[in-house]
Amino acid sequence: MKRLSIVCILAACCLDAMAAECPPYVKHTPGGDYTSAEDRAGLAVIENYHFSRAVETLTHGMTGSLGADISYTLEHFPNHHRALASMAKLGLRQKSAQPGGARYTVSCFFERAIAYAPHDVTARMVYGNYLLATGQDTAALEQLDAASRLAPEQATIQYNLGLMYVKKKEYEKAGVHAHKAYALGFPLPGLKNKLKAAGKWREAPPAPPATEAASVPDAVAPPASAAEPAVAPVEQVAPVEETVPAPPSGA
């Protein structure tokens, strides 16, 4: 019984330490929600000194190491899409959960972003890509599913989900998301080709014939805002195969 108590105390201490290492984001100026026009008014102050094109492409830092500059950017705008993607790529390149100079782990930066801005579809997509690249398929699928629920009309999300289900060999679900992605205008044939290679591709059923309801006069059409997605991302994110590729051999 005494041994069990010691184990419980140690476990509690470890959990406290983990929480301390990844504290929630607290808004300060400049900073805030990257998808908010009001908060983005202060974005240039951060990017001009810490997130240049050279930092984003992992060429070299501006004020110190790459990890430090990207970290500083995310400490002010936790759901900065491009900074999150760069931090993920840096972690993969260094093969480290916490890149050199970064204040927190890569996963912690994503967790802070999503906790602060749970509506941000793009942050979830980038996180899903990172989780997939690190072999955490189940967690990646959870993030992509959440993104799909928030923005069901985004073709890239449907495409990424299709790729995930192909990887899991759940071809029926992959086909459903493939048809949604292509109906929404997604241009890349990779998902379709993967399903064809597995012998699981099926053409989408023909659209139902037009009805009288389709010719409702413009005067009674719903306002444009009613047809827009509930969440409009600031940037589009490439498919999971392309956003955060695995580091080259020898990196």
C-alpha positions as CSV (number, residue, x, y, z in Angstrom):
1,M,0.0,0.0,0.0
2,K,2.9,2.3,0.9
3,R,4.5,1.5,-2.4
4,L,1.3,2.3,-4.3
5,S,1.1,5.7,-2.6
6,I,4.6,6.5,-3.6
7,V,3.8,5.6,-7.2
8,C,0.7,7.8,-7.2
9,I,2.7,10.8,-5.8
10,L,5.4,10.4,-8.5
11,A,2.7,10.2,-11.2
12,A,1.0,13.3,-9.9
13,C,4.4,15.1,-9.9
14,C,5.1,14.1,-13.5
15,L,1.7,15.4,-14.6
16,D,2.3,18.7,-12.8
17,A,5.7,19.0,-14.5
18,M,4.2,18.3,-17.9
19,A,1.5,21.0,-17.3
20,A,4.2,23.5,-16.2
21,E,6.2,22.8,-19.4
22,C,3.2,23.5,-21.6
23,P,1.2,26.4,-20.0
24,P,-1.8,27.8,-21.8
25,Y,-1.4,30.9,-24.0
26,V,-2.3,34.2,-22.3
27,K,-3.0,37.0,-24.7
28,H,-0.8,40.0,-24.7
29,T,0.0,42.9,-27.0
30,P,0.9,42.5,-29.8
31,G,-0.6,39.1,-30.2
32,G,-3.7,37.1,-30.1
33,D,-5.8,35.1,-32.6
34,Y,-4.1,34.9,-36.0
35,T,-7.5,34.6,-37.7
36,S,-8.7,37.9,-36.1
37,A,-8.4,41.0,-38.2
38,E,-8.2,43.1,-35.0
39,D,-5.4,41.0,-33.5
40,R,-3.5,40.8,-36.7
41,A,-3.0,44.6,-36.6
42,G,0.0,43.9,-34.5
43,L,1.3,41.1,-36.6
44,A,3.9,43.1,-38.6
45,V,5.7,44.1,-35.4
46,I,6.4,40.4,-34.7
47,E,7.1,39.2,-38.3
48,N,9.4,42.1,-39.2
49,Y,11.8,41.0,-36.5
50,H,11.3,37.3,-36.0
51,F,9.5,35.7,-38.9
52,S,11.1,36.6,-42.2
53,R,11.0,34.5,-45.3
54,A,14.4,33.1,-44.3
55,V,13.0,32.0,-41.0
56,E,9.8,30.5,-42.5
57,T,11.9,28.4,-45.0
58,L,14.3,27.4,-42.2
59,T,17.3,29.1,-43.9
60,H,18.5,31.1,-41.0
61,G,17.3,33.0,-37.9
62,M,16.9,36.7,-37.5
63,T,17.7,37.3,-33.9
64,G,19.1,34.0,-32.9
65,S,18.3,30.3,-33.7
66,L,15.5,29.3,-36.0
67,G,13.7,27.7,-33.1
68,A,14.0,30.8,-31.0
69,D,12.5,33.1,-33.7
70,I,9.7,30.8,-34.6
71,S,9.0,30.2,-30.9
72,Y,8.8,33.9,-30.2
73,T,6.3,34.3,-33.1
74,L,4.1,31.6,-31.7
75,E,4.3,33.0,-28.1
76,H,2.6,36.1,-29.5
77,F,0.3,34.5,-32.1
78,P,-0.2,30.9,-31.0
79,N,-2.2,29.9,-34.1
80,H,0.1,31.6,-36.6
81,H,-0.4,29.0,-39.4
82,R,2.9,29.4,-41.2
83,A,4.9,29.6,-38.0
84,L,3.3,26.4,-36.8
85,A,4.1,24.7,-40.1
86,S,7.7,25.9,-39.9
87,M,8.1,24.7,-36.3
88,A,6.8,21.3,-37.3
89,K,9.2,21.1,-40.2
90,L,12.1,22.2,-37.9
91,G,11.2,19.4,-35.5
92,L,11.1,16.9,-38.2
93,R,14.4,18.1,-39.7
94,Q,16.2,18.0,-36.3
95,K,14.4,14.8,-35.4
96,S,13.5,16.4,-32.1
97,A,10.2,16.8,-30.3
98,Q,11.6,20.2,-29.1
99,P,13.7,21.9,-31.7
100,G,16.8,23.8,-30.5
101,G,15.9,27.3,-29.2
102,A,12.2,26.5,-29.0
103,R,10.6,27.2,-25.6
104,Y,8.2,24.3,-25.9
105,T,7.8,21.0,-27.8
106,V,6.2,21.1,-31.2
107,S,3.1,19.3,-29.9
108,C,2.8,21.9,-27.1
109,F,2.8,24.8,-29.6
110,F,-0.1,23.1,-31.4
111,E,-2.0,22.3,-28.2
112,R,-1.7,25.9,-27.1
113,A,-3.0,27.1,-30.5
114,I,-6.0,24.8,-30.5
115,A,-6.9,25.5,-26.9
116,Y,-6.8,29.2,-27.6
117,A,-8.5,29.2,-31.0
118,P,-10.5,25.9,-31.2
119,H,-12.4,27.3,-34.2
120,D,-9.2,27.5,-36.3
121,V,-9.5,24.8,-39.0
122,T,-6.1,25.5,-40.5
123,A,-4.2,25.1,-37.2
124,R,-5.9,21.7,-36.8
125,M,-5.0,20.7,-40.3
126,V,-1.3,21.6,-39.9
127,Y,-1.3,19.7,-36.6
128,G,-2.8,16.6,-38.3
129,N,-0.1,16.8,-40.9
130,Y,2.6,16.9,-38.2
131,L,1.1,14.0,-36.3
132,L,0.9,11.9,-39.5
133,A,4.5,12.7,-40.3
134,T,5.5,11.5,-36.8
135,G,3.5,8.2,-37.1
136,Q,0.7,9.3,-34.8
137,D,-2.1,8.3,-37.2
138,T,-4.9,8.0,-34.7
139,A,-4.3,11.5,-33.3
140,A,-3.9,12.9,-36.8
141,L,-7.3,11.5,-37.8
142,E,-8.9,13.1,-34.7
143,Q,-7.6,16.5,-35.7
144,L,-8.7,16.1,-39.4
145,D,-12.1,14.9,-38.3
146,A,-12.5,17.9,-36.0
147,A,-11.4,20.2,-38.9
148,S,-14.0,18.5,-41.2
149,R,-16.8,19.1,-38.7
150,L,-15.8,22.8,-38.5
151,A,-15.5,23.3,-42.3
152,P,-17.1,20.5,-44.2
153,E,-16.9,22.4,-47.5
154,Q,-13.1,22.7,-47.6
155,A,-11.8,20.4,-50.3
156,T,-8.3,20.1,-48.8
157,I,-9.7,18.7,-45.6
158,Q,-11.8,16.1,-47.4
159,Y,-8.7,15.1,-49.5
160,N,-6.5,14.7,-46.5
161,L,-9.1,12.6,-44.8
162,G,-9.3,10.4,-47.9
163,L,-5.5,9.9,-47.8
164,M,-5.7,9.0,-44.1
165,Y,-8.4,6.4,-44.7
166,V,-6.5,4.9,-47.6
167,K,-3.5,4.5,-45.3
168,K,-5.8,2.7,-42.8
169,K,-7.1,0.6,-45.7
170,E,-10.7,1.8,-45.0
171,Y,-11.4,2.3,-48.7
172,E,-15.1,2.9,-48.5
173,K,-14.6,5.9,-46.2
174,A,-11.7,7.1,-48.4
175,G,-13.9,7.0,-51.4
176,V,-16.6,9.1,-49.7
177,H,-14.1,11.8,-48.9
178,A,-12.4,11.5,-52.3
179,H,-15.8,12.2,-54.0
180,K,-16.4,15.2,-51.7
181,A,-13.0,16.6,-52.4
182,Y,-13.2,16.3,-56.1
183,A,-16.8,17.6,-56.2
184,L,-15.5,20.7,-54.3
185,G,-12.9,21.2,-57.0
186,F,-9.7,19.7,-55.5
187,P,-7.2,19.5,-58.3
188,L,-4.7,16.8,-57.4
189,P,-5.3,13.2,-58.6
190,G,-3.2,11.5,-56.0
191,L,-6.0,10.2,-53.8
192,K,-7.9,8.9,-56.8
193,N,-4.8,7.2,-58.1
194,K,-4.2,5.5,-54.7
195,L,-7.7,4.2,-54.7
196,K,-7.3,2.9,-58.3
197,A,-4.0,1.2,-57.4
198,A,-5.8,-0.6,-54.6
199,G,-8.7,-1.5,-57.0
200,K,-11.1,0.5,-54.9
201,W,-11.9,3.5,-57.0
202,R,-15.6,3.9,-57.9
203,E,-16.9,6.8,-60.0
204,A,-19.2,9.1,-58.2
205,P,-22.9,8.5,-59.0
206,P,-24.4,10.9,-61.5
207,A,-26.0,14.1,-60.0
208,P,-29.8,14.0,-59.7
209,P,-31.7,15.7,-62.4
210,A,-32.5,19.4,-61.9
211,T,-35.9,20.1,-60.3
212,E,-38.2,23.0,-60.2
213,A,-36.7,23.9,-56.8
214,A,-33.4,24.6,-58.5
215,S,-34.9,27.4,-60.5
216,V,-36.0,29.6,-57.6
217,P,-35.8,33.3,-58.6
218,D,-32.8,35.2,-57.2
219,A,-35.2,37.4,-55.3
220,V,-35.8,34.6,-52.7
221,A,-32.2,33.1,-52.7
222,P,-30.5,33.0,-49.4
223,P,-28.0,35.8,-48.6
224,A,-24.4,35.1,-49.6
225,S,-23.3,34.8,-46.0
226,A,-25.6,31.9,-45.4
227,A,-23.7,29.8,-48.0
228,E,-20.3,30.5,-46.7
229,P,-18.4,28.1,-44.5
230,A,-18.8,28.7,-40.8
231,V,-15.0,29.2,-40.5
232,A,-13.0,30.9,-43.2
233,P,-9.3,30.0,-42.8
234,V,-6.6,32.7,-43.4
235,E,-4.6,30.3,-45.5
236,Q,-5.0,27.1,-47.3
237,V,-2.8,24.2,-46.3
238,A,-1.4,21.6,-48.7
239,P,-2.3,17.9,-48.5
240,V,-0.8,15.8,-45.7
241,E,1.7,14.3,-48.1
242,E,3.2,17.7,-48.9
243,T,2.9,20.1,-45.9
244,V,5.5,18.7,-43.5
245,P,7.5,16.1,-45.3
246,A,9.8,13.8,-43.5
247,P,13.4,15.1,-43.1
248,P,15.9,14.0,-45.8
249,S,18.2,11.2,-44.9
250,G,21.2,12.4,-43.0
251,A,19.4,15.6,-41.8
